[in-house]
Amino acid sequence: MLLATWNVNSVRARLPRLLEFLDIHAPDAVCLQETKVAPETFPHDELAAAGYHAADHSAGQWAGVAILARHDAALDDVSTDLPGNPLPEEARWVEATLNGVRVASVYVVNGRALDDPMYDAKLAFLDAMAERTRALSGQPLAIAGDFNIAPADIDVYDPEAFEGATHTSEPERERLRAILDAGLADAFRVVEPDLVQHTWWDYRGGNFHRGLGLRIDLALVSPDLASRLREAGFDRDFRKGKKPSDHAPVLFDFAE
């Protein structure tokens, strides 16, 4: 199984790149974030022409998540309910069962700043994720998306530059560890324990070409999936070229 996660930063703006990505990599499933469309404008028809269907949670110009799958693989028991979610009006969570694996696409709250109310909302959202992870334990499970957290200093181009900021604060990392402690593994670190590789780079200042990024796009997987991991990494080409997202897609290859 080839699983990808990608914050596309507007699925309509990035649709040609998304269709190109599907054609090149032919993933079995893709978790998308920041689709930024209303339910009626999600590109179901264009994806169908490319051989995919989607379970989407869309709420307009902000947030938005989806799970794409090949047409020959059903997306069963779709749910957008994350009990305890402090921002239920925002489209940040969707889950479905695909070929016996429970898959969730998540767009974690950014948090803005440590003294911003949205930081408290971020921590509460992560607490809700941990509780949901515990409820889903005991089955093949993959939670993939934009976590807006760099798990460790190795995942940050300059840890000192982020002191006192979101994405690296101890309360965020503590809550990410709580999700992992519910029985999941950081899929990238299973196969690449020491590799420095980022997934997001600010559009400004040439940060991508200067290597000034963060690894915040993750897939957390249950032990049975972790044992089947063969490769994990990002496709650099989709962070450059015409109208790129500020995130690169990350791919995870599991043995059947």
KETORFI-552979 format. One record per atom (N, C-alpha, C): residue in one letter; y negated, z, x negated. Coordinates in steps of 0.1 Angstrom, whole numbers, plus 5000, padded with zeros to 4 digits. Layout:
N
aYZX;...
***
This chain:
256
m501250004992;m500050005000;m498850004991;l497849914994;l496649914987;l495549964997;l494950074993;l493850145001;l492550134993;a491550095000;a490150094994;a489250175002;t488150224995;t487050295002;t485850234997;w484850215006;w483550155002;w482450195011;n481450245005;n480150265012;n479350135011;v479350065022;v478749925021;v477249925023;n476650045028;n475250045030;n474749935039;s475349925051;s475049825061;s476149715061;v477049725071;v478049625071;v477549495075;r476449485082;r475949355085;r475249285073;a474449365066;a473849315054;a474849275043;r475949355043;r476949335032;r478149255037;l478149195049;l479249135055;l479849015046;p479048925040;p479648825032;p480348885020;r479848995014;r480549065003;r481749125007;l481749185019;l482949255025;l484049145027;l483749035033;l484748935035;l485248875022;e484348865012;e484848824999;e485848924993;f485449054995;f486349154990;f487749154996;l487749135009;l489049125016;l489849005012;d489148895009;d489848775005;d490448794991;i489748854982;i490148864968;i491248974967;h491049084973;h492049194971;h493049214982;a492849164993;a493849175005;a494349315006;p493449415007;p493949555009;p494649575022;d495549665023;d496249705035;d495249785044;a494449855039;a493449945046;a492249955038;v491049965046;v489749985039;v489050095047;c488550195041;c487650295047;c486250255044;l485450235054;l484050195052;l483150315056;q481950315049;q480950415053;q479550355053;e478650415060;e477350365062;e477350225067;t478050205078;t478150075084;t476750045091;k476050145096;k474750135101;k474550025112;v475550025122;v475449935133;v475650015146;a475149955157;a475550005170;a476949965174;p477650035183;p478949995186;p479149845190;e478149795197;e478349655202;e478049555191;t477549595180;t477249495169;t478149515157;f479149595158;f480149605147;f480849465146;p481049415134;p481549275133;p483049255135;h483549295147;h484949285150;h485449135149;d484649045154;d485048905154;d485148845140;e484148875132;e484248825118;e485448885111;l485749005113;l486849065106;l488149005111;a488248985124;a489448925130;a489648785124;a488648705121;a488848575115;a489348595101;a489048705095;a489548735081;a490948795081;g491448825093;g492848885094;g492849035095;y491749095099;y491649235100;y491149285114;h491549405117;h490949475129;h490449605124;a489749675133;a489049795129;a489049905139;a489050025135;a488750145143;a487450195138;d486350175146;d485050215141;d484350325149;h483550405142;h482750505149;h481250465145;s480550405154;s479250345151;s478250415160;a477050445155;a476050515163;a474650465160;g474450335155;g473150285153;g472850265139;q471550285135;q471050245122;q471350345111;w471950455114;w472250555104;w473750585104;a474350615093;a475750655091;a476650545096;g477750585102;g478750485107;g479950475097;v481150485103;v482350485095;v483350395102;a484350345095;a485350255101;a486550255092;i487750225098;i488950195091;i489350055094;l489549975084;l490049835086;l491549825083;a492249745090;a493649725087;a494049585090;r495049535084;r495549405087;r495949395101;h495949275107;h496249255121;h497649295124;d498549285115;d499949305118;d500349455116;a499249545114;a499549685112;a498649755123;a499249835131;a498449905142;a497750015136;l496550045143;l495850165140;l496050255153;d496850355152;d497250435163;d496550565163;d496450625176;d495850755178;d494550775171;v493650675174;v492250685168;v491550805173;s490850875165;s489950985169;s488750995160;t487651025167;t486351045160;t485951195160;d486851275165;d486551425167;d486851495154;l485851565149;l485951655138;l485551795143;p486451885147;p486052015153;p485152085143;g484152145147;g483252225139;g482152135132;n482152005135;n481151925129;n479751965133;p478851995124;p477452045128;p476551935133;l476951805131;l476151695135;l477051595143;p477551635154;p478451555162;p477851425167;e476551415168;e475851295172;e475851185162;e476151225149;e476151125138;e477551075136;a477750945133;a479050885132;a479450905117;r480251005114;r480551035101;r482051055099;w482851045109;w484351065108;w485050985117;v486150915112;v487150845121;v488450855114;e489450875122;e490850885117;e491850805126;a492850765120;a493950685127;a495150685119;t496250655126;t497550655119;t497950505116;l498250475103;l498550345099;l499850345091;n500850275096;n502150275089;n502650415085;g502450505094;g502950645092;g502050735084;v500950685080;v499950765072;v498750785080;r498350915081;r497150955088;r496050925078;v495050835082;v493950795073;v492650835080;a491750895072;a490450925077;a489450865068;s488350805074;s487250755067;s486050855070;v485450905059;v484451005061;v483150975053;y482051005059;y480750995052;y480051135053;v480251205042;v479751345042;v478251345041;v477651445048;v476151455048;v475651465034;n474551395031;n473951395018;n473451525013;g472751595022;g472251735018;g470751735014;r470251625009;r468851615005;r468451704993;a468351834996;a467951924986;a468452064989;l468552154979;l469252284982;l468552364992;d467252344994;d466452425003;d466252355016;d466952245018;d466752165030;d467752205041;p467452215054;p468452245064;p469652155064;m469452035059;m470651945058;m471651985048;y471252065038;y472152115028;y473152215035;d472552295044;d473452385051;d474352315060;a473852205066;a474652115075;a475752055067;k475452015054;k476551955046;k477652055043;l477252185040;l478352285037;l479152305050;a478452315061;a479252335074;a480152215077;f479652095074;f480551975076;f481751975067;l481552015054;l482752035045;l483652145050;d483152255055;d484052355061;d484852295072;a484252215081;a484952155092;a486052055086;m485751985076;m486751895070;m487951975064;a487652095058;a488752175053;a489652225064;e489052265075;e489852305086;e490652195092;r490052075093;r490751965098;r491951925089;t491651935076;t492751895066;t493951995068;r493652115070;r494752215072;r495552175085;a494752135095;a495452095108;a496351975106;l495951885097;l496651765095;l497751775084;s497851885078;s498851905067;s500251885072;g501151855062;g502551835066;g502951695069;q502051605068;q502251455070;q501651375059;p502051255057;p501251165048;p499851155052;l498951185043;l497451195047;l496651135036;a495651055039;a494551015030;a493251025036;i492351105030;i490951115035;i490051045024;a489450935028;a488750855018;a487350825023;g486350825013;g485050795017;g484050845007;d482750845012;d481650885004;d481451035006;f481851114997;f481851264998;f480451324994;n479651244988;n478351284983;n478451414974;i479551424967;i479851534957;i480451474945;a479951504933;a480651474921;a481551594918;p482851574918;p483751684917;p483651774905;a483251714893;a483151784881;a482151714872;d481751784861;d480651734853;d481051594846;i482351574845;i482751444839;i482451334848;d482151364861;d481851264871;d480351234872;v479551294863;v478051284864;v477551224850;y476651124851;y476251074838;y475451174829;d474751264836;d474051364828;d474051494837;p474951584835;p475051704844;p473751784843;e473051794832;e471751864831;e470751814840;a470751674842;a469751614851;a469851654866;f471051704869;f471351744883;f471351894885;e470951974876;e470952114878;e469852144888;g470252234898;g469352264909;g469252154920;a470252064920;a470151954929;a471451944937;t471451864947;t472651844955;t473651754947;h474851744953;h475951664947;h476651734936;t476051824929;t476851894919;t476752044920;s476152094931;s475952244932;s477352314934;e477452434930;e478652504931;e479152524945;p478252554955;p478852564969;p479452434974;e478852324970;e479452194974;e480852174968;r480852204955;r482152184947;r483152284952;e482752404955;e483652504960;e484352454973;r483552394982;r484052354995;r484952224993;l484652144983;l485552034980;l486952084975;r486852194967;r488152254962;r488952314974;a488252364984;a488852424995;a489652315003;i489052195004;i489752085010;i490952045002;l490852034989;l491952004980;l493052114981;d492652234982;d493552344983;d494352344995;a493952265005;a494752255018;a495952165016;g496152115003;g497352035000;g497051894996;l495851864991;l495551724987;l495251714972;a495251594967;a494951564954;a493851454953;d492951474943;d491951364940;d492751244934;a492851144942;a493751034938;a493350964925;f492150954923;f491650894910;f492150974898;r491951104899;r492351194888;r493851204886;v494651174896;v496051174894;v496451074884;v495850954884;v496250844875;v495250834863;e494050884864;e493050874854;e492451014851;p493151104845;p492651244844;p491451254836;d491151164826;d490151184817;d489051074816;l489350964824;l488450854824;l487150874831;v486050844824;v484650844830;v484450714837;q484350724850;q484050604859;q483250644871;h482150574873;h481350614884;h481550514896;t480950554907;t481150474919;t479750444926;w478750514922;w477450494928;w476350504917;w475450404919;w474250404910;w473050374918;d471950444915;d470650424922;d470250274919;y469750214930;y469150084928;y468050074918;r467350184916;r466150184908;r466450204893;g465550154885;g465550174871;g466750104863;g467350014869;g468449944862;g469650044859;n469750144868;n470750254865;n472250194864;f472550094872;f473850044871;f474149984857;h473249904852;h473549844839;h473349944828;r472750054830;r472550154820;r473650264821;g474550244831;g475650334832;g475350474837;l474250484845;l473750614850;l474150634864;g475450674866;g475950684879;g476750814882;l477250824894;l478050944898;l479350894904;r480450974903;r481650944910;r481651034923;i481250974934;i481151044946;i482050984957;d482650864955;d483550804965;d484950834961;l485650904969;l486950964966;l487950934976;a489250944972;a490350944982;a491151074978;l491251154988;l492151274987;l493451254995;v494551274988;v495851234993;v496851344993;s497751335002;s498851435003;s499851414991;p500651514988;p501551504976;p502451384977;d503051354988;d503951234989;d503251104985;l501951094989;l501150974985;l500750984970;a500451094966;a500051114951;a501151074942;s502351104946;s503551074938;s503850924937;r503250854946;r503450704946;r502250624940;l501250694936;l500050624930;l500450554917;r500050424917;r500250344905;r498950314897;e497950284904;e496650254898;e495450304907;a494350324901;a493150354908;a491950314900;g490950254906;g489750214899;g488850144908;f487650104903;f486650034911;f486449894907;d485949814916;d485749674913;d484249654909;r483949644897;r482549644892;r481749524898;d482449414900;d481749284904;d481049304918;f481549394926;f480949414939;f479749514939;r479349564927;r478149634926;r477049554920;k477349424917;k476349334911;k476449204920;g475649104915;g475648984923;g474648984934;k474848904944;k473848894955;k474049004965;k472949074968;k472849174978;k473949274977;p474149344966;p475149444965;p474849574972;s475849654976;s475649794980;s475349874967;d474749994969;d474650074957;d475850154953;h476950134961;h478250184958;h479250064954;a480150094946;a481249994943;a482450034951;p483249944955;p484549974962;p485550034952;v486250124957;v487350194949;v488650164955;l489650124947;l490950084952;l492050174946;f493050204955;f494150294952;f495450214955;d496250194945;d497550124947;d498750224948;f499450224959;f500550314961;f501850224961;a502850274954;a504150214956;a504750224970;e505450134974;e506050144988;e507150254988;
***
